[in-house]
Amino acid sequence: MATTYDVSASRQTFAPVRLGLSLLANYRAALRERHERRQLRARLSDLSDMALHDIGISRGEIDYVAANRDVDPRGVQSAR
């Protein structure tokens, strides 16, 4: 008894699985990013006004800094 498999059919079967896994990975990354933003916001909120001044931000900029971690609110470019 010979059994044959159609390879083209299996590619079509795996495409929705890959899409589902990709969506789950994107969702997990978004949750992780949200969690990190919330942690950063909480840590910055716990600092005194003097400590915030030392790192160059004001209390009113905490939400902006937490949401835009890659952007320096002072406009200083890092020397990478």
N, CA, C and O atoms as a Tripos MOL2 file, in Angstrom:
@<TRIPOS>MOLECULE
protein
  320   319    80     0     0
PROTEIN
NO_CHARGES

@<TRIPOS>ATOM
      1 N           0.8390   -1.1560    0.0000 N.3       1 MET1
      2 CA          0.0000    0.0000    0.0000 C.3       1 MET1
      3 C           0.8980    1.2380    0.0000 C.2       1 MET1
      4 O           1.7390    1.4040    0.8840 O.2       1 MET1
      5 N           0.7170    2.0770   -0.9680 N.am      2 ALA2
      6 CA          1.5310    3.2860   -1.0990 C.3       2 ALA2
      7 C           0.7510    4.4870   -0.5740 C.2       2 ALA2
      8 O          -0.4330    4.6610   -0.8610 O.2       2 ALA2
      9 N           1.4370    5.2890    0.1870 N.am      3 THR3
     10 CA          0.8190    6.5090    0.7140 C.3       3 THR3
     11 C           1.5580    7.6960    0.1380 C.2       3 THR3
     12 O           2.7820    7.7850    0.2360 O.2       3 THR3
     13 N           0.8290    8.5880   -0.4510 N.am      4 THR4
     14 CA          1.4510    9.7900   -1.0100 C.3       4 THR4
     15 C           0.9110   11.0080   -0.2830 C.2       4 THR4
     16 O          -0.2320   11.0310    0.1730 O.2       4 THR4
     17 N           1.7590   12.0140   -0.1870 N.am      5 TYR5
     18 CA          1.3740   13.2560    0.4820 C.3       5 TYR5
     19 C           1.4900   14.3970   -0.5080 C.2       5 TYR5
     20 O           2.4390   14.4670   -1.2900 O.2       5 TYR5
     21 N           0.5360   15.2680   -0.4660 N.am      6 ASP6
     22 CA          0.5580   16.4390   -1.3270 C.3       6 ASP6
     23 C           1.2160   17.5830   -0.5500 C.2       6 ASP6
     24 O           0.6360   18.1170    0.3960 O.2       6 ASP6
     25 N           2.4170   17.9450   -0.9560 N.am      7 VAL7
     26 CA          3.1890   18.9710   -0.2540 C.3       7 VAL7
     27 C           2.5390   20.3390   -0.3740 C.2       7 VAL7
     28 O           2.5910   21.1230    0.5730 O.2       7 VAL7
     29 N           1.9360   20.6450   -1.4980 N.am      8 SER8
     30 CA          1.3200   21.9590   -1.6880 C.3       8 SER8
     31 C           0.1590   22.1730   -0.7230 C.2       8 SER8
     32 O          -0.0770   23.3010   -0.2910 O.2       8 SER8
     33 N          -0.5560   21.1350   -0.3840 N.am      9 ALA9
     34 CA         -1.6800   21.2630    0.5480 C.3       9 ALA9
     35 C          -1.1820   21.5880    1.9530 C.2       9 ALA9
     36 O          -1.8330   22.3440    2.6740 O.2       9 ALA9
     37 N          -0.0430   21.0310    2.3540 N.am     10 SER10
     38 CA          0.4650   21.2940    3.6970 C.3      10 SER10
     39 C           0.9300   22.7400    3.8460 C.2      10 SER10
     40 O           0.8270   23.3000    4.9370 O.2      10 SER10
     41 N           1.4320   23.3530    2.7890 N.am     11 ARG11
     42 CA          1.8250   24.7550    2.8560 C.3      11 ARG11
     43 C           0.6190   25.6390    3.1070 C.2      11 ARG11
     44 O           0.6980   26.6150    3.8530 O.2      11 ARG11
     45 N          -0.5020   25.2930    2.4790 N.am     12 GLN12
     46 CA         -1.7190   26.0720    2.6870 C.3      12 GLN12
     47 C          -2.2440   25.8830    4.0970 C.2      12 GLN12
     48 O          -2.8290   26.8010    4.6710 O.2      12 GLN12
     49 N          -2.0440   24.7160    4.6550 N.am     13 THR13
     50 CA         -2.5030   24.4470    6.0120 C.3      13 THR13
     51 C          -1.6920   25.2290    7.0280 C.2      13 THR13
     52 O          -2.2520   25.7080    8.0140 O.2      13 THR13
     53 N          -0.3870   25.3740    6.8190 N.am     14 PHE14
     54 CA          0.4720   26.0440    7.7860 C.3      14 PHE14
     55 C           0.3900   27.5630    7.7190 C.2      14 PHE14
     56 O           0.7710   28.2300    8.6810 O.2      14 PHE14
     57 N          -0.0880   28.1250    6.6350 N.am     15 ALA15
     58 CA         -0.1570   29.5800    6.5120 C.3      15 ALA15
     59 C          -1.0440   30.2030    7.5920 C.2      15 ALA15
     60 O          -0.6180   31.1790    8.2090 O.2      15 ALA15
     61 N          -2.2510   29.6970    7.8550 N.am     16 PRO16
     62 CA         -3.0630   30.2790    8.9350 C.3      16 PRO16
     63 C          -2.4260   30.0800   10.3080 C.2      16 PRO16
     64 O          -2.5640   30.9260   11.1920 O.2      16 PRO16
     65 N          -1.7310   28.9640   10.4800 N.am     17 VAL17
     66 CA         -1.0560   28.7180   11.7590 C.3      17 VAL17
     67 C           0.0420   29.7500   11.9700 C.2      17 VAL17
     68 O           0.1780   30.3090   13.0590 O.2      17 VAL17
     69 N           0.8330   30.0020   10.9140 N.am     18 ARG18
     70 CA          1.8890   31.0160   11.0130 C.3      18 ARG18
     71 C           1.3090   32.3900   11.2860 C.2      18 ARG18
     72 O           1.8550   33.1530   12.0830 O.2      18 ARG18
     73 N           0.2090   32.7080   10.6300 N.am     19 LEU19
     74 CA         -0.4460   33.9940   10.8470 C.3      19 LEU19
     75 C          -0.9290   34.1030   12.2840 C.2      19 LEU19
     76 O          -0.7510   35.1410   12.9220 O.2      19 LEU19
     77 N          -1.5300   33.0540   12.7930 N.am     20 GLY20
     78 CA         -2.0010   33.0510   14.1790 C.3      20 GLY20
     79 C          -0.8630   33.2100   15.1660 C.2      20 GLY20
     80 O          -0.9810   33.9610   16.1340 O.2      20 GLY20
     81 N           0.2370   32.5110   14.9310 N.am     21 LEU21
     82 CA          1.3970   32.6310   15.8100 C.3      21 LEU21
     83 C           2.0030   34.0230   15.7350 C.2      21 LEU21
     84 O           2.4520   34.5640   16.7460 O.2      21 LEU21
     85 N           2.0160   34.6000   14.5500 N.am     22 SER22
     86 CA          2.5310   35.9550   14.3840 C.3      22 SER22
     87 C           1.6630   36.9590   15.1420 C.2      22 SER22
     88 O           2.1790   37.8650   15.7970 O.2      22 SER22
     89 N           0.3640   36.7940   15.0500 N.am     23 LEU23
     90 CA         -0.5460   37.6850   15.7800 C.3      23 LEU23
     91 C          -0.3690   37.5500   17.2840 C.2      23 LEU23
     92 O          -0.3850   38.5440   18.0100 O.2      23 LEU23
     93 N          -0.2020   36.3250   17.7460 N.am     24 LEU24
     94 CA          0.0310   36.1100   19.1800 C.3      24 LEU24
     95 C           1.3520   36.7330   19.6280 C.2      24 LEU24
     96 O           1.4330   37.3160   20.7100 O.2      24 LEU24
     97 N           2.3780   36.6110   18.8020 N.am     25 ALA25
     98 CA          3.6680   37.2050   19.1410 C.3      25 ALA25
     99 C           3.5650   38.7270   19.1850 C.2      25 ALA25
    100 O           4.1460   39.3590   20.0670 O.2      25 ALA25
    101 N           2.8380   39.3160   18.2520 N.am     26 ASN26
    102 CA          2.6400   40.7700   18.2590 C.3      26 ASN26
    103 C           1.8520   41.2120   19.4890 C.2      26 ASN26
    104 O           2.1680   42.2330   20.0990 O.2      26 ASN26
    105 N           0.8440   40.4560   19.8450 N.am     27 TYR27
    106 CA          0.0310   40.7710   21.0250 C.3      27 TYR27
    107 C           0.8800   40.6890   22.2850 C.2      27 TYR27
    108 O           0.7910   41.5530   23.1580 O.2      27 TYR27
    109 N           1.7000   39.6530   22.3800 N.am     28 ARG28
    110 CA          2.5700   39.4930   23.5500 C.3      28 ARG28
    111 C           3.5810   40.6330   23.6340 C.2      28 ARG28
    112 O           3.8450   41.1460   24.7210 O.2      28 ARG28
    113 N           4.1430   41.0310   22.5030 N.am     29 ALA29
    114 CA          5.0980   42.1450   22.4920 C.3      29 ALA29
    115 C           4.4200   43.4460   22.9120 C.2      29 ALA29
    116 O           5.0120   44.2500   23.6320 O.2      29 ALA29
    117 N           3.1890   43.6550   22.4670 N.am     30 ALA30
    118 CA          2.4540   44.8660   22.8490 C.3      30 ALA30
    119 C           2.1540   44.8650   24.3490 C.2      30 ALA30
    120 O           2.2560   45.9050   25.0000 O.2      30 ALA30
    121 N           1.7880   43.7140   24.8970 N.am     31 LEU31
    122 CA          1.5500   43.6290   26.3380 C.3      31 LEU31
    123 C           2.8240   43.8910   27.1290 C.2      31 LEU31
    124 O           2.7970   44.5730   28.1530 O.2      31 LEU31
    125 N           3.9410   43.3470   26.6500 N.am     32 ARG32
    126 CA          5.2180   43.5590   27.3260 C.3      32 ARG32
    127 C           5.6010   45.0430   27.3080 C.2      32 ARG32
    128 O           6.0610   45.5850   28.3130 O.2      32 ARG32
    129 N           5.4060   45.6850   26.1650 N.am     33 GLU33
    130 CA          5.7100   47.1110   26.0330 C.3      33 GLU33
    131 C           4.8430   47.9330   26.9760 C.2      33 GLU33
    132 O           5.3300   48.8530   27.6330 O.2      33 GLU33
    133 N           3.5660   47.6030   27.0430 N.am     34 ARG34
    134 CA          2.6570   48.3240   27.9460 C.3      34 ARG34
    135 C           3.0820   48.1520   29.3970 C.2      34 ARG34
    136 O           3.0710   49.1100   30.1700 O.2      34 ARG34
    137 N           3.4550   46.9380   29.7620 N.am     35 HIS35
    138 CA          3.9070   46.6700   31.1270 C.3      35 HIS35
    139 C           5.1720   47.4680   31.4560 C.2      35 HIS35
    140 O           5.2850   48.0320   32.5440 O.2      35 HIS35
    141 N           6.1120   47.5150   30.5270 N.am     36 GLU36
    142 CA          7.3470   48.2680   30.7530 C.3      36 GLU36
    143 C           7.0700   49.7650   30.8880 C.2      36 GLU36
    144 O           7.6910   50.4370   31.7120 O.2      36 GLU36
    145 N           6.1350   50.2960   30.0760 N.am     37 ARG37
    146 CA          5.7610   51.7090   30.1950 C.3      37 ARG37
    147 C           5.1450   52.0070   31.5520 C.2      37 ARG37
    148 O           5.4550   53.0250   32.1710 O.2      37 ARG37
    149 N           4.2730   51.1190   32.0140 N.am     38 ARG38
    150 CA          3.6320   51.3150   33.3230 C.3      38 ARG38
    151 C           4.6600   51.2630   34.4480 C.2      38 ARG38
    152 O           4.5880   52.0510   35.3910 O.2      38 ARG38
    153 N           5.6170   50.3390   34.3550 N.am     39 GLN39
    154 CA          6.6600   50.2520   35.3720 C.3      39 GLN39
    155 C           7.5180   51.5120   35.3900 C.2      39 GLN39
    156 O           7.8240   52.0450   36.4560 O.2      39 GLN39
    157 N           7.9050   51.9880   34.2050 N.am     40 LEU40
    158 CA          8.7270   53.1890   34.1190 C.3      40 LEU40
    159 C           7.9740   54.3860   34.6770 C.2      40 LEU40
    160 O           8.5410   55.1820   35.4260 O.2      40 LEU40
    161 N           6.7060   54.5210   34.3200 N.am     41 ARG41
    162 CA          5.8840   55.6300   34.8290 C.3      41 ARG41
    163 C           5.8150   55.5760   36.3530 C.2      41 ARG41
    164 O           5.9180   56.6090   37.0130 O.2      41 ARG41
    165 N           5.6430   54.3850   36.9140 N.am     42 ALA42
    166 CA          5.5630   54.2360   38.3670 C.3      42 ALA42
    167 C           6.8980   54.5830   39.0300 C.2      42 ALA42
    168 O           6.9260   55.2610   40.0570 O.2      42 ALA42
    169 N           8.0050   54.1160   38.4400 N.am     43 ARG43
    170 CA          9.3220   54.4140   39.0210 C.3      43 ARG43
    171 C           9.6310   55.8990   38.9660 C.2      43 ARG43
    172 O          10.1640   56.4590   39.9240 O.2      43 ARG43
    173 N           9.3000   56.5460   37.8440 N.am     44 LEU44
    174 CA          9.5500   57.9800   37.7440 C.3      44 LEU44
    175 C           8.6420   58.7710   38.6800 C.2      44 LEU44
    176 O           9.0630   59.7840   39.2370 O.2      44 LEU44
    177 N           7.4160   58.3230   38.8550 N.am     45 SER45
    178 CA          6.4910   59.0160   39.7510 C.3      45 SER45
    179 C           6.9340   58.9320   41.2000 C.2      45 SER45
    180 O           6.6270   59.8160   42.0000 O.2      45 SER45
    181 N           7.6530   57.8750   41.5380 N.am     46 ASP46
    182 CA          8.1400   57.7120   42.9150 C.3      46 ASP46
    183 C           9.3220   58.6210   43.2330 C.2      46 ASP46
    184 O           9.6310   58.8360   44.4050 O.2      46 ASP46
    185 N           9.9830   59.1540   42.2200 N.am     47 LEU47
    186 CA         11.1350   60.0240   42.4520 C.3      47 LEU47
    187 C          10.6960   61.3930   42.9650 C.2      47 LEU47
    188 O           9.5870   61.8500   42.6870 O.2      47 LEU47
    189 N          11.5710   62.0270   43.7060 N.am     48 SER48
    190 CA         11.2950   63.3880   44.1780 C.3      48 SER48
    191 C          11.4670   64.3690   43.0190 C.2      48 SER48
    192 O          12.0560   64.0360   41.9910 O.2      48 SER48
    193 N          10.9470   65.5740   43.2000 N.am     49 ASP49
    194 CA         11.1010   66.5990   42.1730 C.3      49 ASP49
    195 C          12.5730   66.9220   41.9270 C.2      49 ASP49
    196 O          12.9670   67.1930   40.7930 O.2      49 ASP49
    197 N          13.3860   66.8950   42.9810 N.am     50 MET50
    198 CA         14.8160   67.1670   42.8430 C.3      50 MET50
    199 C          15.4990   66.0660   42.0210 C.2      50 MET50
    200 O          16.3410   66.3550   41.1710 O.2      50 MET50
    201 N          15.1370   64.8170   42.2750 N.am     51 ALA51
    202 CA         15.7300   63.7070   41.5170 C.3      51 ALA51
    203 C          15.3140   63.7830   40.0500 C.2      51 ALA51
    204 O          16.1270   63.5290   39.1610 O.2      51 ALA51
    205 N          14.0590   64.1300   39.7950 N.am     52 LEU52
    206 CA         13.6130   64.2950   38.4100 C.3      52 LEU52
    207 C          14.3730   65.4300   37.7340 C.2      52 LEU52
    208 O          14.7500   65.3270   36.5670 O.2      52 LEU52
    209 N          14.5950   66.5140   38.4750 N.am     53 HIS53
    210 CA         15.3540   67.6440   37.9290 C.3      53 HIS53
    211 C          16.7840   67.2160   37.5960 C.2      53 HIS53
    212 O          17.3490   67.6500   36.5920 O.2      53 HIS53
    213 N          17.3590   66.3680   38.4370 N.am     54 ASP54
    214 CA         18.7240   65.8780   38.2000 C.3      54 ASP54
    215 C          18.8370   65.0790   36.9030 C.2      54 ASP54
    216 O          19.8690   65.1400   36.2330 O.2      54 ASP54
    217 N          17.8040   64.3390   36.5410 N.am     55 ILE55
    218 CA         17.8690   63.5690   35.2960 C.3      55 ILE55
    219 C          17.3100   64.3490   34.1160 C.2      55 ILE55
    220 O          17.3050   63.8600   32.9860 O.2      55 ILE55
    221 N          16.8420   65.5580   34.3800 N.am     56 GLY56
    222 CA         16.4810   66.4440   33.2800 C.3      56 GLY56
    223 C          15.0410   66.4120   32.8220 C.2      56 GLY56
    224 O          14.7410   66.8230   31.7010 O.2      56 GLY56
    225 N          14.1370   65.9310   33.6700 N.am     57 ILE57
    226 CA         12.7220   65.9570   33.2930 C.3      57 ILE57
    227 C          11.9040   66.5480   34.4350 C.2      57 ILE57
    228 O          12.3390   66.5550   35.5870 O.2      57 ILE57
    229 N          10.7350   67.0350   34.1060 N.am     58 SER58
    230 CA          9.8250   67.5380   35.1260 C.3      58 SER58
    231 C           8.7330   66.5110   35.3670 C.2      58 SER58
    232 O           8.5810   65.5580   34.6020 O.2      58 SER58
    233 N           7.9790   66.7130   36.4310 N.am     59 ARG59
    234 CA          6.9060   65.7780   36.7520 C.3      59 ARG59
    235 C           5.8620   65.7180   35.6360 C.2      59 ARG59
    236 O           5.2600   64.6700   35.4040 O.2      59 ARG59
    237 N           5.6500   66.8210   34.9570 N.am     60 GLY60
    238 CA          4.6910   66.8590   33.8640 C.3      60 GLY60
    239 C           5.1330   66.0990   32.6260 C.2      60 GLY60
    240 O           4.3100   65.8130   31.7570 O.2      60 GLY60
    241 N           6.4010   65.7670   32.5270 N.am     61 GLU61
    242 CA          6.9220   65.0360   31.3670 C.3      61 GLU61
    243 C           6.9860   63.5250   31.5680 C.2      61 GLU61
    244 O           7.4110   62.8010   30.6680 O.2      61 GLU61
    245 N           6.5680   63.0420   32.7350 N.am     62 ILE62
    246 CA          6.6810   61.6100   33.0350 C.3      62 ILE62
    247 C           5.9060   60.7680   32.0370 C.2      62 ILE62
    248 O           6.4330   59.7740   31.5360 O.2      62 ILE62
    249 N           4.6700   61.1410   31.7360 N.am     63 ASP63
    250 CA          3.8770   60.3580   30.7750 C.3      63 ASP63
    251 C           4.5320   60.3440   29.3990 C.2      63 ASP63
    252 O           4.5580   59.3110   28.7290 O.2      63 ASP63
    253 N           5.0650   61.5010   28.9750 N.am     64 TYR64
    254 CA          5.7150   61.5840   27.6670 C.3      64 TYR64
    255 C           6.9590   60.6980   27.6330 C.2      64 TYR64
    256 O           7.1780   59.9660   26.6680 O.2      64 TYR64
    257 N           7.7650   60.7660   28.6800 N.am     65 VAL65
    258 CA          9.0040   59.9770   28.7290 C.3      65 VAL65
    259 C           8.6860   58.4870   28.7420 C.2      65 VAL65
    260 O           9.3640   57.7020   28.0800 O.2      65 VAL65
    261 N           7.6570   58.0950   29.4930 N.am     66 ALA66
    262 CA          7.2870   56.6780   29.5540 C.3      66 ALA66
    263 C           6.7660   56.1830   28.2070 C.2      66 ALA66
    264 O           7.0370   55.0470   27.8160 O.2      66 ALA66
    265 N           6.0240   57.0250   27.5000 N.am     67 ALA67
    266 CA          5.4610   56.6150   26.2080 C.3      67 ALA67
    267 C           6.4820   56.6620   25.0810 C.2      67 ALA67
    268 O           6.3520   55.9290   24.1010 O.2      67 ALA67
    269 N           7.4940   57.5150   25.2040 N.am     68 ASN68
    270 CA          8.4910   57.6950   24.1450 C.3      68 ASN68
    271 C           9.8820   57.4760   24.7240 C.2      68 ASN68
    272 O          10.6790   58.4090   24.8270 O.2      68 ASN68
    273 N          10.1600   56.2440   25.0960 N.am     69 ARG69
    274 CA         11.4230   55.9510   25.7760 C.3      69 ARG69
    275 C          12.6440   56.1910   24.9010 C.2      69 ARG69
    276 O          13.7350   56.4160   25.4250 O.2      69 ARG69
    277 N          12.4910   56.1500   23.6050 N.am     70 ASP70
    278 CA         13.6330   56.3390   22.7090 C.3      70 ASP70
    279 C          13.9360   57.8080   22.4570 C.2      70 ASP70
    280 O          14.9740   58.1300   21.8780 O.2      70 ASP70
    281 N          13.0570   58.7010   22.8780 N.am     71 VAL71
    282 CA         13.2150   60.1250   22.6170 C.3      71 VAL71
    283 C          13.6760   60.8210   23.8860 C.2      71 VAL71
    284 O          13.0780   60.6540   24.9490 O.2      71 VAL71
    285 N          14.7340   61.5960   23.7700 N.am     72 ASP72
    286 CA         15.2260   62.3750   24.9010 C.3      72 ASP72
    287 C          14.4240   63.6780   24.9740 C.2      72 ASP72
    288 O          14.4510   64.4530   24.0180 O.2      72 ASP72
    289 N          13.7040   63.9470   26.0860 N.am     73 PRO73
    290 CA         12.8750   65.1460   26.1580 C.3      73 PRO73
    291 C          13.6840   66.4340   26.1060 C.2      73 PRO73
    292 O          13.1370   67.4980   25.8140 O.2      73 PRO73
    293 N          14.9650   66.3500   26.3820 N.am     74 ARG74
    294 CA         15.8100   67.5380   26.3340 C.3      74 ARG74
    295 C          16.3220   67.8070   24.9220 C.2      74 ARG74
    296 O          16.9010   68.8630   24.6680 O.2      74 ARG74
    297 N          16.1170   66.8700   24.0040 N.am     75 GLY75
    298 CA         16.5700   67.0300   22.6320 C.3      75 GLY75
    299 C          18.0470   66.7470   22.4370 C.2      75 GLY75
    300 O          18.6140   67.1030   21.4050 O.2      75 GLY75
    301 N          18.6730   66.1140   23.4080 N.am     76 VAL76
    302 CA         20.0980   65.8120   23.3330 C.3      76 VAL76
    303 C          20.2950   64.5370   22.5200 C.2      76 VAL76
    304 O          19.6510   63.5200   22.7740 O.2      76 VAL76
    305 N          21.1820   64.6060   21.5510 N.am     77 GLN77
    306 CA         21.4960   63.4360   20.7390 C.3      77 GLN77
    307 C          22.6230   62.6580   21.4070 C.2      77 GLN77
    308 O          23.6400   63.2410   21.7820 O.2      77 GLN77
    309 N          22.4540   61.3590   21.5570 N.am     78 SER78
    310 CA         23.5190   60.5550   22.1420 C.3      78 SER78
    311 C          24.5910   60.2910   21.1070 C.2      78 SER78
    312 O          24.3050   60.2300   19.9110 O.2      78 SER78
    313 N          25.8270   60.1350   21.5610 N.am     79 ALA79
    314 CA         26.9650   59.8740   20.6640 C.3      79 ALA79
    315 C          27.1650   58.3700   20.5570 C.2      79 ALA79
    316 O          27.9810   57.7980   21.2790 O.2      79 ALA79
    317 N          26.4210   57.7240   19.6570 N.am     80 ARG80
    318 CA         26.5540   56.2670   19.4760 C.3      80 ARG80
    319 C          27.5000   55.9590   18.3810 C.2      80 ARG80
    320 O          27.7390   54.7890   18.0830 O.2      80 ARG80
@<TRIPOS>BOND
     1     1     2 1
     2     2     3 1
     3     3     4 2
     4     3     5 am
     5     5     6 1
     6     6     7 1
     7     7     8 2
     8     7     9 am
     9     9    10 1
    10    10    11 1
    11    11    12 2
    12    11    13 am
    13    13    14 1
    14    14    15 1
    15    15    16 2
    16    15    17 am
    17    17    18 1
    18    18    19 1
    19    19    20 2
    20    19    21 am
    21    21    22 1
    22    22    23 1
    23    23    24 2
    24    23    25 am
    25    25    26 1
    26    26    27 1
    27    27    28 2
    28    27    29 am
    29    29    30 1
    30    30    31 1
    31    31    32 2
    32    31    33 am
    33    33    34 1
    34    34    35 1
    35    35    36 2
    36    35    37 am
    37    37    38 1
    38    38    39 1
    39    39    40 2
    40    39    41 am
    41    41    42 1
    42    42    43 1
    43    43    44 2
    44    43    45 am
    45    45    46 1
    46    46    47 1
    47    47    48 2
    48    47    49 am
    49    49    50 1
    50    50    51 1
    51    51    52 2
    52    51    53 am
    53    53    54 1
    54    54    55 1
    55    55    56 2
    56    55    57 am
    57    57    58 1
    58    58    59 1
    59    59    60 2
    60    59    61 am
    61    61    62 1
    62    62    63 1
    63    63    64 2
    64    63    65 am
    65    65    66 1
    66    66    67 1
    67    67    68 2
    68    67    69 am
    69    69    70 1
    70    70    71 1
    71    71    72 2
    72    71    73 am
    73    73    74 1
    74    74    75 1
    75    75    76 2
    76    75    77 am
    77    77    78 1
    78    78    79 1
    79    79    80 2
    80    79    81 am
    81    81    82 1
    82    82    83 1
    83    83    84 2
    84    83    85 am
    85    85    86 1
    86    86    87 1
    87    87    88 2
    88    87    89 am
    89    89    90 1
    90    90    91 1
    91    91    92 2
    92    91    93 am
    93    93    94 1
    94    94    95 1
    95    95    96 2
    96    95    97 am
    97    97    98 1
    98    98    99 1
    99    99   100 2
   100    99   101 am
   101   101   102 1
   102   102   103 1
   103   103   104 2
   104   103   105 am
   105   105   106 1
   106   106   107 1
   107   107   108 2
   108   107   109 am
   109   109   110 1
   110   110   111 1
   111   111   112 2
   112   111   113 am
   113   113   114 1
   114   114   115 1
   115   115   116 2
   116   115   117 am
   117   117   118 1
   118   118   119 1
   119   119   120 2
   120   119   121 am
   121   121   122 1
   122   122   123 1
   123   123   124 2
   124   123   125 am
   125   125   126 1
   126   126   127 1
   127   127   128 2
   128   127   129 am
   129   129   130 1
   130   130   131 1
   131   131   132 2
   132   131   133 am
   133   133   134 1
   134   134   135 1
   135   135   136 2
   136   135   137 am
   137   137   138 1
   138   138   139 1
   139   139   140 2
   140   139   141 am
   141   141   142 1
   142   142   143 1
   143   143   144 2
   144   143   145 am
   145   145   146 1
   146   146   147 1
   147   147   148 2
   148   147   149 am
   149   149   150 1
   150   150   151 1
   151   151   152 2
   152   151   153 am
   153   153   154 1
   154   154   155 1
   155   155   156 2
   156   155   157 am
   157   157   158 1
   158   158   159 1
   159   159   160 2
   160   159   161 am
   161   161   162 1
   162   162   163 1
   163   163   164 2
   164   163   165 am
   165   165   166 1
   166   166   167 1
   167   167   168 2
   168   167   169 am
   169   169   170 1
   170   170   171 1
   171   171   172 2
   172   171   173 am
   173   173   174 1
   174   174   175 1
   175   175   176 2
   176   175   177 am
   177   177   178 1
   178   178   179 1
   179   179   180 2
   180   179   181 am
   181   181   182 1
   182   182   183 1
   183   183   184 2
   184   183   185 am
   185   185   186 1
   186   186   187 1
   187   187   188 2
   188   187   189 am
   189   189   190 1
   190   190   191 1
   191   191   192 2
   192   191   193 am
   193   193   194 1
   194   194   195 1
   195   195   196 2
   196   195   197 am
   197   197   198 1
   198   198   199 1
   199   199   200 2
   200   199   201 am
   201   201   202 1
   202   202   203 1
   203   203   204 2
   204   203   205 am
   205   205   206 1
   206   206   207 1
   207   207   208 2
   208   207   209 am
   209   209   210 1
   210   210   211 1
   211   211   212 2
   212   211   213 am
   213   213   214 1
   214   214   215 1
   215   215   216 2
   216   215   217 am
   217   217   218 1
   218   218   219 1
   219   219   220 2
   220   219   221 am
   221   221   222 1
   222   222   223 1
   223   223   224 2
   224   223   225 am
   225   225   226 1
   226   226   227 1
   227   227   228 2
   228   227   229 am
   229   229   230 1
   230   230   231 1
   231   231   232 2
   232   231   233 am
   233   233   234 1
   234   234   235 1
   235   235   236 2
   236   235   237 am
   237   237   238 1
   238   238   239 1
   239   239   240 2
   240   239   241 am
   241   241   242 1
   242   242   243 1
   243   243   244 2
   244   243   245 am
   245   245   246 1
   246   246   247 1
   247   247   248 2
   248   247   249 am
   249   249   250 1
   250   250   251 1
   251   251   252 2
   252   251   253 am
   253   253   254 1
   254   254   255 1
   255   255   256 2
   256   255   257 am
   257   257   258 1
   258   258   259 1
   259   259   260 2
   260   259   261 am
   261   261   262 1
   262   262   263 1
   263   263   264 2
   264   263   265 am
   265   265   266 1
   266   266   267 1
   267   267   268 2
   268   267   269 am
   269   269   270 1
   270   270   271 1
   271   271   272 2
   272   271   273 am
   273   273   274 1
   274   274   275 1
   275   275   276 2
   276   275   277 am
   277   277   278 1
   278   278   279 1
   279   279   280 2
   280   279   281 am
   281   281   282 1
   282   282   283 1
   283   283   284 2
   284   283   285 am
   285   285   286 1
   286   286   287 1
   287   287   288 2
   288   287   289 am
   289   289   290 1
   290   290   291 1
   291   291   292 2
   292   291   293 am
   293   293   294 1
   294   294   295 1
   295   295   296 2
   296   295   297 am
   297   297   298 1
   298   298   299 1
   299   299   300 2
   300   299   301 am
   301   301   302 1
   302   302   303 1
   303   303   304 2
   304   303   305 am
   305   305   306 1
   306   306   307 1
   307   307   308 2
   308   307   309 am
   309   309   310 1
   310   310   311 1
   311   311   312 2
   312   311   313 am
   313   313   314 1
   314   314   315 1
   315   315   316 2
   316   315   317 am
   317   317   318 1
   318   318   319 1
   319   319   320 2
@<TRIPOS>SUBSTRUCTURE
     1 MET1         2 RESIDUE 1 A MET
     2 ALA2         6 RESIDUE 1 A ALA
     3 THR3        10 RESIDUE 1 A THR
     4 THR4        14 RESIDUE 1 A THR
     5 TYR5        18 RESIDUE 1 A TYR
     6 ASP6        22 RESIDUE 1 A ASP
     7 VAL7        26 RESIDUE 1 A VAL
     8 SER8        30 RESIDUE 1 A SER
     9 ALA9        34 RESIDUE 1 A ALA
    10 SER10       38 RESIDUE 1 A SER
    11 ARG11       42 RESIDUE 1 A ARG
    12 GLN12       46 RESIDUE 1 A GLN
    13 THR13       50 RESIDUE 1 A THR
    14 PHE14       54 RESIDUE 1 A PHE
    15 ALA15       58 RESIDUE 1 A ALA
    16 PRO16       62 RESIDUE 1 A PRO
    17 VAL17       66 RESIDUE 1 A VAL
    18 ARG18       70 RESIDUE 1 A ARG
    19 LEU19       74 RESIDUE 1 A LEU
    20 GLY20       78 RESIDUE 1 A GLY
    21 LEU21       82 RESIDUE 1 A LEU
    22 SER22       86 RESIDUE 1 A SER
    23 LEU23       90 RESIDUE 1 A LEU
    24 LEU24       94 RESIDUE 1 A LEU
    25 ALA25       98 RESIDUE 1 A ALA
    26 ASN26      102 RESIDUE 1 A ASN
    27 TYR27      106 RESIDUE 1 A TYR
    28 ARG28      110 RESIDUE 1 A ARG
    29 ALA29      114 RESIDUE 1 A ALA
    30 ALA30      118 RESIDUE 1 A ALA
    31 LEU31      122 RESIDUE 1 A LEU
    32 ARG32      126 RESIDUE 1 A ARG
    33 GLU33      130 RESIDUE 1 A GLU
    34 ARG34      134 RESIDUE 1 A ARG
    35 HIS35      138 RESIDUE 1 A HIS
    36 GLU36      142 RESIDUE 1 A GLU
    37 ARG37      146 RESIDUE 1 A ARG
    38 ARG38      150 RESIDUE 1 A ARG
    39 GLN39      154 RESIDUE 1 A GLN
    40 LEU40      158 RESIDUE 1 A LEU
    41 ARG41      162 RESIDUE 1 A ARG
    42 ALA42      166 RESIDUE 1 A ALA
    43 ARG43      170 RESIDUE 1 A ARG
    44 LEU44      174 RESIDUE 1 A LEU
    45 SER45      178 RESIDUE 1 A SER
    46 ASP46      182 RESIDUE 1 A ASP
    47 LEU47      186 RESIDUE 1 A LEU
    48 SER48      190 RESIDUE 1 A SER
    49 ASP49      194 RESIDUE 1 A ASP
    50 MET50      198 RESIDUE 1 A MET
    51 ALA51      202 RESIDUE 1 A ALA
    52 LEU52      206 RESIDUE 1 A LEU
    53 HIS53      210 RESIDUE 1 A HIS
    54 ASP54      214 RESIDUE 1 A ASP
    55 ILE55      218 RESIDUE 1 A ILE
    56 GLY56      222 RESIDUE 1 A GLY
    57 ILE57      226 RESIDUE 1 A ILE
    58 SER58      230 RESIDUE 1 A SER
    59 ARG59      234 RESIDUE 1 A ARG
    60 GLY60      238 RESIDUE 1 A GLY
    61 GLU61      242 RESIDUE 1 A GLU
    62 ILE62      246 RESIDUE 1 A ILE
    63 ASP63      250 RESIDUE 1 A ASP
    64 TYR64      254 RESIDUE 1 A TYR
    65 VAL65      258 RESIDUE 1 A VAL
    66 ALA66      262 RESIDUE 1 A ALA
    67 ALA67      266 RESIDUE 1 A ALA
    68 ASN68      270 RESIDUE 1 A ASN
    69 ARG69      274 RESIDUE 1 A ARG
    70 ASP70      278 RESIDUE 1 A ASP
    71 VAL71      282 RESIDUE 1 A VAL
    72 ASP72      286 RESIDUE 1 A ASP
    73 PRO73      290 RESIDUE 1 A PRO
    74 ARG74      294 RESIDUE 1 A ARG
    75 GLY75      298 RESIDUE 1 A GLY
    76 VAL76      302 RESIDUE 1 A VAL
    77 GLN77      306 RESIDUE 1 A GLN
    78 SER78      310 RESIDUE 1 A SER
    79 ALA79      314 RESIDUE 1 A ALA
    80 ARG80      318 RESIDUE 1 A ARG
